[in-house]
Structure formats: C-alpha cells, structure tokens
Amino acid sequence: MRIIIFGAAGMVGSRTAVEALARGHEVTAVVRDPNRELPQGVGIEVGDAGDPAAAARLIEGHDAAVSAVRAPVGQEALQVDATAALLKGAAVSGVRLLIVGGAATLRVPDSGKAVLDDPRYIAEEWRAVAEASAAQHRRCIEEREADWTYLSPPAMLAPGARTGAYRLGRDDLLTDAAGISRISAEDLAVAIVDELEHPKHRRTRFTVAA
Ligand SMILES: NC(=O)c1ccc[n+]([C@@H]2O[C@H](COP(=O)([O-])OP(=O)(O)OC[C@H]3O[C@@H](n4cnc5c(N)ncnc54)[C@H](OP(=O)(O)O)[C@@H]3O)[C@@H](O)[C@H]2O)c1
C-alpha cells in the first residue's frame, strides 16, 4: 500500500511509519518542518494538515491516509480544524482516512460516564486536549463524504515495547485485570496498520488496549 501519515514526526506518527515500512508498505511522511527527524525510508512532504487544499493534494494517489496530528498545547482547537481539513482532503481524493484521536468519548464501564467526565482519567491539565478530541470525534460522526475511521487509544499511551498483541473494542474504555487502561505507542501502531490492511471499522470508532 501507499500510506501517507500526517504528524509523522510525532510519537504515534513515527511508530506508524516504522511499522508500515517494516511490512513493506510505501510511506509518505508529512511534516511542517522539513528538518524534523523521521524514520529511515519514508518519502517526505512538507505541509500543514490544517490546509484542506494541501491535504487533498498530498493525499491524492495514496491508498490510505493517517492523521497522527496533535495540536500544540494552548491551541487545542486546531485539532478539530486539522481534522476537518483532512476529512475534506480525503473526501476530495476518495482516499480512506484513519484518525488517531483520544479516549475522551469512550464510556467507562463501571461509572457509565464518558472518560472526559471521569476525574480518574482526565486531570485538569488534560481537559483542553480531551475536549478537543471529543469535538474531533463529533466532527467525524457528522462527516457525510469521507471514508473515515476514528481510533480512540486507551487512557494511557506512551512509548514502550512492540508485543504485536492488543485487544479490540468499540465504545467502552478497555482496562486490564488490574483496572489499567494502556497500550504502548508501538502496539498502537500495529493496530493502525492492521486496520489499514484489513479494514474492519469504516465510518466508525474503535479502540484498543494491551
Ligand atoms: N490516551 C489518549 O487518548 C492519547 C494519548 C496520547 C496521544 N493521543 C492522541 O494521539 C494523536 C497523536 O499524538 P502524539 O502523542 O503522537 O503527538 P505528538 O508526539 O505531539 O506529535 C504530533 C505531531 O503532529 C504534528 N502537527 C501538529 N499540527 C500539525 C499540522 N497542522 N500539520 C501537520 N503536522 C502537525 C506535530 O508537528 P510539529 O513538530 O510541526 O508541531 C507533531 O510532529 C493525537 O490525536 C493525540 O491527541 C491520545
């Protein structure tokens, strides 16, 4: 496949590039700053995910697109703008778009609340990011043209080991036997490329956890 990744220099984007390259896919990495460090073997394009015309031009000709963009702290609202621009670009080019979002709109099984409203998961300093990812998910649900998929990571996502194993879920937050909701960024990347290779969640949201 020809896969294009927006936010390719970031935690999730770079690991998705490495995973896709390791499986023999062709990867285009989109960065705003061409000096950003990127995995060996990617093609590099400079572009802003918030620009719909640039998004459509860059996505054109690929088999799938991934958004691993995170807006800078204090500018969380740009997350929704970038998502809207990428959805427009995906709709114009007819290419499938997988958006790596947040856990905010997942339902916490033991409280029935959304993660966003459960103080066990969202500390005050994370509220703006969580609200932006909730708005980002809503923007996808409203989308009528693009072929989108929204991935909600579990509560905790950080660099770690690639085990190749993960559990799949839909709208409920996944926790392990100890009540921990987590996955490594490496295994999230495995789940992303699996979904690109074998689409199971078109125009819907899914989640994963260790
Ligand atoms: N538990 C959770 O729910 C959880 C935890 C972590 C992350 N996430 C989500 O996972 C996704 C990826 O996050 P991450 O941790 O990998 O982020 P990250 O490491 O901060 O990387 C984000 C990348 O996006 C790029 N970017 C930002 N705005 C852009 C734009 N307009 N156009 C092009 N590139 C842009 C940044 O590049 P520059 O260097 O140019 O700024 C950066 O390289 C985000 O949606 C984030 O909210 C969710």
The ligand as a Gaussian input file, in Angstrom:
#p B3LYP/6-31G(d) Opt

LIG

0 1
 N       -4.730000       8.487000      25.771000
 C       -5.031000       9.207000      24.693000
 O       -6.191000       9.387000      24.334000
 C       -3.894000       9.816000      23.911000
 C       -2.573000       9.889000      24.424000
 C       -1.581000      10.461000      23.613000
 C       -1.900000      10.940000      22.330000
 N       -3.203000      10.856000      21.908000
 C       -3.588000      11.344000      20.575000
 O       -2.782000      10.702000      19.575000
 C       -2.601000      11.600000      18.465000
 C       -1.099000      11.722000      18.180000
 O       -0.492000      12.263000      19.352000
 P        1.112000      12.172000      19.623000
 O        1.292000      11.956000      21.073000
 O        1.758000      11.243000      18.647000
 O        1.505000      13.699000      19.271000
 P        2.953000      14.375000      19.140000
 O        4.034000      13.433000      19.534000
 O        2.812000      15.701000      19.793000
 O        3.083000      14.568000      17.527000
 C        2.161000      15.342000      16.865000
 C        2.751000      15.756000      15.532000
 O        1.745000      16.477000      14.823000
 C        2.388000      17.499000      14.099000
 N        1.413000      18.549000      13.790000
 C        0.701000      19.311000      14.663000
 N       -0.122000      20.132000      13.975000
 C        0.102000      19.884000      12.648000
 C       -0.427000      20.416000      11.432000
 N       -1.347000      21.381000      11.444000
 N        0.027000      19.916000      10.247000
 C        0.956000      18.936000      10.221000
 N        1.513000      18.389000      11.344000
 C        1.081000      18.860000      12.526000
 C        3.492000      17.995000      15.015000
 O        4.490000      18.532000      14.217000
 P        5.208000      19.934000      14.561000
 O        6.506000      19.489000      15.080000
 O        5.276000      20.593000      13.242000
 O        4.359000      20.652000      15.556000
 C        3.967000      16.677000      15.675000
 O        5.029000      16.092000      14.959000
 C       -3.265000      12.941000      18.877000
 O       -4.590000      12.978000      18.366000
 C       -3.323000      12.839000      20.411000
 O       -4.370000      13.592000      20.973000
 C       -4.200000      10.310000      22.651000

